[in-house]
Amino acid sequence: MALKQHKDDQVRFDQQVDNSQAYVLPFIENTKTIAHGSNILEIGCGEGGVLLPFAEKGCFCVGVDLEKKRIDLANGFLEKEVAVGKMEFMCKNIYDDDFVERFKGFFDVIILKDVIEHVYEQEKFIPFLRKLLKTDGQIFFGFPPWYMPFGGHQQLCQKKITSVLPYYHILPRFIYKGILKMAGETPDMIRELLQIKDTQITIERFERIVKKSGFKILCKQHYLINPIYKYKFGLQPRKQIGLISAIPYVRDFLTTCVYYTIG
């Protein structure tokens, strides 16, 4: 039972803009001044809405995504900003030599909003990002911990029962796949959800990778109710209780979203 934003590109873009303006940008500004002349990269930028509030502050923004369709949408939605050189969108793999050569040590901030949970070899990926950062640059991560009720992104499912059933994504792979098939989900949907199961990331694992990569956590916020749920379900964002947020592993089951900046 896909939500409206899963089907309507304009709605999805507008929600990206609003969420970025209200939550992502202010969170980053806790530890990094965002001003005219700042260089911003978003990896997995989709329709580009997250970057618009940064461009409006005078930043130069680059968005990359592996889906050409979504880059085409970004170039359409933000045609004016692209035309005047405020923004650039490309269907590109950041590991490509020409991308690294052009943007080595270039960015003040790199944004990964609901992306890291889709990335393979996160232990390789996170330290690689240092190549693209200025010396004092920072990286923003926002993601749903794997063990939270919908950490498998099963809300994307087309069938009502599989889209609203919590926690079943943590079952053994063959059982999870069997439930999805029995419910009538398409092969493409099953493939996407199993990919997320392969790349699952918890709060604990994320923090271990950050530390091993030589980064420091500069700011973090755990949410009981993800800010994006305001648009999806009409629920007001709510920060996680401090006591719960401090308990390793338990917090993963009760925290629907985490924000981090590292540097």
C-alpha positions in Angstrom: 0.0 0.0 0.0 2.4 2.7 -1.3 2.0 6.1 0.2 1.2 9.2 -1.9 4.8 10.4 -2.0 5.9 7.0 -3.4 3.7 7.7 -6.5 3.7 11.5 -6.8 7.1 13.1 -7.7 6.0 16.6 -6.9 4.7 15.6 -3.4 8.0 13.8 -2.7 10.0 16.8 -3.8 8.0 19.2 -1.7 8.4 17.0 1.3 12.1 16.8 0.8 12.4 20.6 0.7 10.3 21.1 3.8 12.0 18.3 5.8 15.4 19.7 4.9 14.5 23.2 5.8 12.9 22.3 9.1 15.2 19.5 10.3 18.3 18.6 8.2 19.8 22.1 7.7 19.2 23.2 11.3 20.8 20.0 12.6 23.9 20.4 10.4 24.2 24.1 11.6 24.6 22.8 15.1 28.2 22.1 14.2 28.9 23.7 10.9 28.2 27.2 9.5 26.3 27.0 6.3 26.7 30.2 4.3 27.2 31.8 0.9 30.1 29.9 -0.8 29.8 26.6 1.1 30.1 23.6 -1.2 27.5 20.8 -0.5 27.3 17.3 -1.9 24.2 15.0 -1.5 24.8 11.4 -2.3 21.6 9.6 -3.3 19.9 13.0 -3.9 16.8 11.7 -5.6 14.7 14.6 -6.8 17.1 17.1 -5.2 14.7 18.7 -2.7 17.0 18.3 0.3 19.5 20.6 -1.4 17.2 23.5 -2.2 17.4 25.2 1.3 21.2 25.1 1.0 21.2 26.7 -2.4 18.9 29.4 -1.1 21.6 30.2 1.4 24.1 30.8 -1.4 25.7 27.3 -1.4 27.0 25.5 -4.5 25.2 22.2 -4.4 26.0 18.9 -6.2 23.6 16.0 -6.2 24.5 12.5 -7.4 22.2 9.5 -7.8 22.5 6.2 -9.5 19.0 6.4 -10.9 18.9 8.6 -14.1 15.1 9.0 -13.8 15.5 10.8 -10.5 18.3 13.0 -11.7 16.1 14.0 -14.6 13.4 14.9 -12.1 15.9 17.0 -10.1 17.0 18.9 -13.2 13.4 19.6 -14.0 12.3 20.7 -10.5 15.4 22.8 -10.0 15.9 24.0 -13.6 16.4 27.7 -12.6 19.0 26.9 -9.9 20.9 24.6 -12.3 20.8 27.2 -15.1 22.4 29.9 -13.0 25.1 27.5 -11.7 23.9 27.2 -8.1 23.2 23.4 -8.4 24.5 20.5 -10.5 22.9 17.0 -10.7 24.5 14.0 -12.2 23.9 10.3 -12.5 27.2 9.2 -11.2 29.1 6.7 -9.0 31.2 8.7 -6.5 33.9 6.0 -6.7 34.6 7.0 -10.4 38.0 8.4 -10.9 36.8 11.5 -12.8 34.4 12.4 -10.0 37.1 12.1 -7.3 39.6 14.0 -9.4 37.2 16.9 -9.9 35.9 17.1 -6.3 38.8 15.9 -4.2 38.9 18.0 -1.0 36.1 20.2 -2.3 33.0 19.8 0.0 32.2 21.5 3.2 29.4 19.1 3.9 28.3 15.8 2.5 24.7 14.7 3.1 23.4 11.1 3.1 19.7 11.2 4.0 18.1 7.8 4.0 21.0 6.4 2.0 23.6 4.6 4.1 21.2 1.7 4.8 21.3 1.0 1.0 25.1 1.1 0.6 27.1 -2.1 0.3 30.5 -2.3 2.0 29.8 0.6 4.4 33.2 0.0 6.1 34.8 1.0 2.8 32.4 3.7 1.9 32.4 5.9 5.0 36.2 6.4 5.1 36.3 6.9 1.3 34.1 10.0 1.8 37.1 11.8 3.5 38.6 12.2 0.0 35.8 14.5 -1.0 35.8 16.6 2.1 37.7 19.8 3.0 40.0 19.5 6.0 37.3 20.8 8.3 34.4 19.3 6.4 31.6 17.3 7.9 29.2 14.5 6.9 25.5 14.3 7.8 23.8 10.9 8.1 20.1 10.3 8.6 18.8 6.8 8.6 16.4 4.3 10.2 18.2 1.7 12.4 17.7 -1.8 11.1 15.8 -3.2 14.1 13.3 -0.4 14.3 9.7 -1.5 13.4 10.0 -0.6 9.7 13.8 -0.7 9.4 13.4 -3.0 6.3 11.5 -0.2 4.4 8.6 -2.6 4.2 6.3 0.5 4.1 7.2 0.5 0.4 5.2 -2.7 -0.2 2.2 -2.6 -2.4 0.1 -4.9 -0.3 -1.6 -3.6 2.8 -0.6 -6.3 5.2 3.1 -6.3 4.2 3.3 -2.5 4.3 2.0 -2.1 7.8 3.3 -5.2 9.6 6.2 -4.2 11.9 9.5 -6.1 12.7 9.0 -9.0 10.3 11.9 -7.8 8.3 14.3 -9.1 11.0 13.1 -12.7 10.5 15.5 -15.1 8.7 15.9 -14.2 5.1 14.0 -17.2 3.7 11.0 -16.6 6.0 11.0 -12.9 5.2 11.2 -13.6 1.4 8.4 -16.2 1.8 6.1 -13.8 3.5 6.6 -11.2 0.8 6.0 -13.7 -2.0 2.9 -15.2 -0.3 1.5 -11.7 0.0 1.9 -11.1 -3.7 4.7 -8.5 -3.7 6.4 -8.2 -7.1 9.9 -9.7 -7.8 11.3 -6.1 -8.1 9.9 -5.1 -4.7 11.2 -8.3 -3.1 14.6 -7.8 -4.6 14.8 -4.2 -3.3 13.7 -5.2 0.2 16.2 -8.1 0.4 19.0 -5.7 -0.8 18.2 -3.5 2.3 18.3 -6.6 4.4 21.8 -7.3 3.0 23.0 -3.8 3.8 21.2 -3.4 7.2 22.9 -1.0 9.6 22.3 -0.5 13.4 23.2 2.4 15.6 26.0 0.3 17.2 27.5 -0.8 13.9 27.3 2.7 12.4 29.2 4.2 15.4 31.8 1.4 15.3 32.5 2.2 11.6 32.7 5.9 12.3 35.3 5.3 15.0 37.3 2.8 13.0 37.3 5.3 10.1 39.0 7.9 12.2 36.0 10.2 12.3 34.5 11.7 15.4 30.8 12.1 16.2 30.2 15.8 16.4 26.4 15.8 17.0 23.7 13.2 17.2 19.9 13.0 17.7 17.8 9.9 18.0 14.1 10.1 17.3 11.2 8.1 18.7 9.1 9.5 15.8 11.0 10.2 12.6 10.5 13.8 11.4 9.5 12.4 8.0 6.5 10.6 9.6 4.9 14.0 9.7 4.3 13.7 6.0 3.8 10.0 5.8 1.5 9.3 8.7 0.6 12.7 10.1 2.6 12.1 13.3 4.5 14.9 14.9 8.3 14.3 15.3 9.4 13.4 18.8 12.9 13.0 20.1 13.9 9.8 21.8 13.9 9.6 25.6 17.5 10.1 26.8 17.5 7.0 28.9 16.4 4.8 25.9 18.9 6.5 23.6 21.7 5.6 26.0 20.9 1.8 26.1 22.8 0.0 23.3 20.8 -2.5 21.2 17.5 -1.8 23.0 17.4 1.7 21.5 17.6 0.2 18.0 14.2 -1.4 18.4 12.5 1.8 19.6 14.2 4.5 17.6 12.7 5.2 14.2 15.4 7.6 12.9 18.9 8.9 13.9 20.7 12.0 12.8 24.5 12.3 13.0 27.2 14.7 11.9 30.8 13.4 11.9 34.1 15.0 11.1 
